Amino acid sequence: MPPAPTPDSPVLLVCGEDEFAVKQRARALFQQWGQSLGALDLETIDASVNNSTEALKALARLREALQTLPFFGGAKVVWLQNCNFLTDDRPPASQALAESLSDLARQLKNFRWDNVRLLVSAGKVDKRKAFYKALEQIGSVESFAGWSPDDKDWAAQAESFARRALRDLGKEISDDALTQLAASVGPHIRMLSSEVEKLALYAGPRPRLDLDDVEAIVTRNKQARAFALADALGDRNLVALLRGLDRELWEIKRDNKRNEIGLLYGLIAKVRALLLLKEMIAKKWLRPASNFAAFKTQLSSLPADALPEDRQFNPLTMHPYVLFRAMGQTQNYTQTELIEAMDLLLQCNQKLVSRNLDPSLVLQQTLVQILGPPAPAPLQTAA
């Protein structure tokens, strides 16, 4: 948790892509300022607008709030909340708005902050603009970056957040269940908070949550459903794999941002991981582990300089729980079968991009070839 604002900081900007954390922090600070100053005059101004006209009205309300003396005397706290027109994604929609923000920045620098506090909460902000610089100069800024799948430590941050949230609700969770929870939800803190509350309610009076609880109640995001599809491939469970494929193909019809090639690349990544893990087991860099915590300890001791620099070939760039699951699945395939599977998936890729074939049929046929039983040995004829 970022440090609380100092008493001589009359202005505070809380911003960042982590919308959930920004709102939580801003709400806590608003209450804290009101209590510490004994302020009876607490005013909130909604700055979530649809156009520049509404933004100008919000700024006008802010000016009025700052200039109006506290009704009951004493201190006053003003919160410009959910401000969505400070972003650096695009310039202000009108010259009038840009001028109004610059003018407000000058006013704030010259404002007498006796018994008045200003809290601004926003998403992304343009740090080059005068308004941001004014807030930074006369007050302080707290920024909350959102989690991203590209961040190496997003899973660790998610697990830490979930464990703390569950403890606040009087619950403990096993390591395996915690990792599965983070993998199922992905780097989405608001969704993770919601799933934590669901888990606590589902457990009822039980103080401890395990993997069965997570699998029974937690909603899986798109990424996690893709993991489930790859898991069925690793388990060599053809029925579960084809059912999962049908669900994913149905979702593709509803979401034009997804396609069959994306599903195929997820399966290729799974087979590649199985091959890499088999090789690491052969080199005795890894050994089978039934406990996820022990497996993570093994990962941390791998010789980083011996692993590929390319992210798609480096197993350490994958989520550790995905690797843990794949570790136990390596015994379902021989190395030869995995190499043949990679060849079949490559052929599948070529068919999907170069031929006018039904993608769902191509994928189904490929998976049946990979997971199907080996061809029977030819009958020996008597001499």
MOCOR-V468510 format. One record per pair of residues at least 12 apart in sequence whose C-alpha atoms are under 6 Angstrom apart, sorted by the first residue. I is the first residue (numbers start at 0). J is the second residue. D is the distance in Angstrom with one decimal. If there is no record, write none. Layout:
((I & J & D) (I & J & D))
This chain:
((8 & 138 & 4.9) (9 & 116 & 4.8) (9 & 138 & 5.9) (10 & 116 & 5.9) (10 & 117 & 4.8) (10 & 118 & 5.9) (10 & 138 & 4.4) (11 & 118 & 5.0) (11 & 138 & 5.6) (11 & 139 & 5.0) (11 & 140 & 5.8) (12 & 119 & 4.7) (12 & 120 & 5.8) (12 & 140 & 4.7) (13 & 120 & 4.8) (13 & 140 & 6.0) (13 & 141 & 4.8) (13 & 142 & 5.9) (14 & 120 & 5.6) (14 & 121 & 4.7) (14 & 122 & 5.1) (14 & 142 & 4.9) (15 & 122 & 4.8) (15 & 123 & 5.0) (15 & 142 & 5.1) (15 & 143 & 4.5) (15 & 144 & 5.2) (16 & 122 & 5.5) (16 & 123 & 5.8) (16 & 144 & 5.3) (16 & 145 & 4.8) (17 & 143 & 5.6) (17 & 144 & 5.5) (17 & 145 & 4.1) (19 & 189 & 5.6) (38 & 74 & 4.7) (38 & 75 & 5.5) (40 & 69 & 5.8) (40 & 75 & 5.0) (41 & 76 & 5.0) (42 & 77 & 4.8) (43 & 77 & 5.9) (43 & 78 & 4.7) (44 & 79 & 4.9) (45 & 80 & 5.3) (46 & 80 & 5.6) (46 & 81 & 5.4) (46 & 82 & 4.4) (47 & 81 & 5.2) (47 & 82 & 5.2) (47 & 83 & 5.4) (51 & 92 & 5.8) (74 & 114 & 4.4) (74 & 115 & 5.7) (75 & 115 & 4.9) (76 & 115 & 5.8) (76 & 116 & 4.8) (77 & 117 & 5.0) (78 & 117 & 5.9) (78 & 118 & 4.6) (78 & 119 & 5.8) (79 & 119 & 4.8) (80 & 119 & 5.8) (80 & 120 & 4.9) (81 & 120 & 5.5) (81 & 121 & 5.2) (82 & 121 & 4.5) (85 & 124 & 4.8) (86 & 123 & 4.9) (86 & 124 & 4.1) (86 & 125 & 5.3) (87 & 124 & 5.6) (87 & 125 & 4.3) (100 & 130 & 6.0) (101 & 129 & 5.8) (101 & 130 & 6.0) (104 & 130 & 4.8) (104 & 133 & 5.5) (146 & 186 & 5.2) (147 & 186 & 5.8) (157 & 181 & 6.0) (158 & 181 & 6.0) (170 & 206 & 4.9) (170 & 207 & 5.6) (171 & 207 & 4.7) (172 & 207 & 5.5) (172 & 208 & 4.6) (173 & 209 & 5.5) (176 & 209 & 5.2) (176 & 210 & 4.1) (183 & 219 & 4.7) (183 & 223 & 4.8) (184 & 219 & 5.7) (184 & 220 & 5.6) (228 & 240 & 5.9) (228 & 243 & 5.6) (229 & 266 & 5.6) (229 & 269 & 6.0) (233 & 328 & 5.4) (234 & 328 & 5.9) (273 & 329 & 5.7) (340 & 369 & 5.7))
